[in-house]
Amino acid sequence: MRNLLLLGVLCLAPGCVLHTGHGHYPLPGPQPAPRPRAMSYDEAVSLGLGQCRSRGYQCELKEAHMTGNDVWKVKFRAFASGGGKGHLHIDYDAYSRAILTLDDKVKGREKDWDDDDDDDHGHGHGHGKKKGHAKWED
């Protein structure tokens, strides 16, 4: 009798649950993946410095800020060897870290960027592209 009483008390204790139904309870579905973390100020500046330096420039940060549409705008003063200077502006997607736009305006580089056929020794008489038709080509 004592054992029966003890069993009855144990079943009334908290934590004892008696299921009589045959119902199935659905398991919760998988949780959606958390949204990636947005770039921090330091990360945006660091990525920008890497881009600037990969172009061979010495870089000086002008400003960096995130816009309301999750875009980091990072702006540098850029100095090329040989006296060239200008700016490099980069826009990054704050979450994917992809470059959205890159504006590289550095003037006075050592390389001949003007794409004409002159020798750049001060003569300035490149061959350039022909305009129109020559009379003997008809």
C-alpha positions as CSV (number, residue, x, y, z in Angstrom):
1,M,0.0,0.0,0.0
2,R,2.8,2.3,0.9
3,N,4.3,1.7,-2.6
4,L,1.1,2.6,-4.3
5,L,0.8,5.8,-2.3
6,L,4.3,6.7,-3.2
7,L,3.6,6.1,-6.9
8,G,0.5,8.3,-6.7
9,V,2.5,11.2,-5.1
10,L,5.2,10.9,-7.7
11,C,2.7,11.2,-10.5
12,L,1.3,14.4,-9.0
13,A,4.7,16.0,-8.7
14,P,5.5,18.7,-11.2
15,G,7.1,17.4,-14.3
16,C,4.9,14.3,-14.6
17,V,2.8,14.6,-17.7
18,L,0.3,12.0,-18.8
19,H,-0.6,12.0,-22.5
20,T,-3.8,10.3,-23.4
21,G,-4.3,11.8,-26.9
22,H,-2.8,10.5,-30.1
23,G,-2.2,14.0,-31.6
24,H,0.9,14.9,-33.5
25,Y,2.5,18.2,-32.9
26,P,4.3,19.8,-35.9
27,L,8.0,20.5,-35.3
28,P,9.0,24.1,-35.8
29,G,10.5,24.8,-39.3
30,P,14.1,25.9,-39.9
31,Q,14.8,29.4,-38.8
32,P,15.7,31.8,-41.7
33,A,19.4,32.5,-42.1
34,P,20.4,35.7,-40.3
35,R,21.0,38.7,-42.4
36,P,24.7,39.3,-43.0
37,R,26.3,41.9,-40.8
38,A,26.8,45.3,-42.4
39,M,30.3,46.6,-42.9
40,S,31.6,48.8,-40.2
41,Y,33.3,52.1,-40.8
42,D,36.8,50.6,-40.2
43,E,36.0,47.7,-42.7
44,A,34.8,50.1,-45.4
45,V,37.9,52.3,-45.0
46,S,40.2,49.3,-45.0
47,L,38.7,47.9,-48.2
48,G,39.0,51.3,-49.8
49,L,42.6,51.7,-48.8
50,G,43.3,48.3,-50.3
51,Q,41.7,49.4,-53.6
52,C,43.6,52.6,-53.6
53,R,47.0,51.0,-52.9
54,S,46.4,48.2,-55.4
55,R,46.4,51.0,-58.0
56,G,49.9,52.2,-56.8
57,Y,48.6,55.3,-55.1
58,Q,49.5,56.8,-51.7
59,C,46.1,57.4,-50.2
60,E,44.7,60.0,-47.7
61,L,41.1,59.5,-46.5
62,K,38.8,62.4,-47.2
63,E,35.6,60.9,-45.8
64,A,33.6,57.7,-45.4
65,H,29.9,57.4,-44.5
66,M,27.0,55.0,-45.0
67,T,23.9,56.3,-46.8
68,G,20.3,55.4,-46.0
69,N,20.2,52.8,-48.8
70,D,23.0,50.7,-47.3
71,V,25.9,52.1,-49.4
72,W,29.3,53.0,-48.0
73,K,30.8,56.0,-49.8
74,V,34.6,56.1,-49.2
75,K,36.6,59.0,-50.7
76,F,40.4,59.4,-50.8
77,R,42.9,61.9,-52.1
78,A,45.2,59.8,-54.2
79,F,48.9,60.6,-55.1
80,A,50.7,58.6,-57.8
81,S,54.4,58.3,-58.1
82,G,55.7,60.8,-60.6
83,G,53.7,63.7,-59.2
84,G,50.2,62.6,-60.2
85,K,47.3,63.5,-57.9
86,G,43.6,63.3,-57.8
87,H,40.9,61.4,-56.1
88,L,39.5,57.9,-55.8
89,H,35.8,57.5,-54.8
90,I,34.4,54.0,-54.1
91,D,30.8,53.0,-53.3
92,Y,30.4,49.6,-51.6
93,D,27.2,47.6,-50.9
94,A,27.2,47.6,-47.0
95,Y,26.1,43.9,-46.8
96,S,27.6,42.1,-49.8
97,R,30.8,44.3,-49.8
98,A,30.7,44.5,-53.6
99,I,32.0,47.6,-55.3
100,L,29.0,49.4,-56.8
101,T,31.0,52.3,-58.4
102,L,34.6,53.3,-58.6
103,D,35.7,56.8,-59.7
104,D,39.4,57.0,-60.3
105,K,40.5,60.5,-61.2
106,V,44.2,60.7,-60.8
107,K,46.0,63.0,-63.3
108,G,49.7,63.3,-64.2
109,R,50.6,59.6,-64.2
110,E,53.9,58.5,-65.7
111,K,52.2,56.2,-68.3
112,D,50.9,57.6,-71.6
113,W,47.1,57.5,-71.1
114,D,46.1,59.7,-74.0
115,D,45.9,56.8,-76.5
116,D,47.2,58.9,-79.5
117,D,50.2,57.8,-81.5
118,D,52.6,60.7,-80.6
119,D,55.7,60.1,-78.6
120,D,54.7,62.5,-75.8
121,H,58.0,64.4,-76.1
122,G,56.3,67.7,-76.3
123,H,55.5,67.6,-79.9
124,G,51.8,66.9,-79.6
125,H,51.3,65.9,-83.3
126,G,49.8,62.5,-83.0
127,H,48.3,60.7,-86.0
128,G,44.9,60.3,-84.3
129,K,41.9,58.9,-86.2
130,K,41.0,60.0,-89.7
131,K,37.8,61.9,-90.1
132,G,35.6,61.5,-93.1
133,H,36.6,59.9,-96.4
134,A,39.6,60.6,-98.6
135,K,38.7,61.5,-102.2
136,W,40.6,58.6,-103.6
137,E,38.9,55.9,-101.5
138,D,35.6,56.3,-103.3
